[in-house]
Amino acid sequence: MNTLFDDTERTAFTWSLNVKVGNIEDSREKIHFRVIRNNELWKMDVTHIEAALSLWLYYIYERENESAQEESGNDWLRQDKSRKWSSLTEG
């Protein structure tokens, strides 16, 4: 932040990130991040960035799992039920 704003009197900076909410295609909201300069040090609540990154990583994880499930074709649904139950009782 000092590199971006070293020659100004700016004491706060806010930026937004557009995010998709739920499965509705047109449902978008903005989340805001804010940093504040106090005695030449820029500070922010890093839990906001951690939360955004965590949700983004979860989204990526879910997308990869959806792809893997589509590739497998949900074969377990087509399996013989008696075979499935016998394997559960044998173990």
Residue pairs with C-beta under 8 A, 6 or more apart in sequence:
1 13
1 35
1 37
1 42
2 40
2 42
4 13
5 13
5 37
10 37
11 36
11 37
11 38
12 34
12 35
12 36
12 37
13 34
13 35
13 42
14 32
14 33
14 34
14 35
15 32
15 33
16 30
16 31
16 32
16 33
17 30
17 31
17 32
17 33
17 52
18 28
18 29
18 30
19 28
19 29
19 30
19 31
19 52
19 55
20 27
20 28
21 27
21 28
21 29
31 48
31 52
33 44
33 48
33 49
33 52
34 44
35 42
35 43
35 44
36 42
36 43
36 44
37 43
76 84
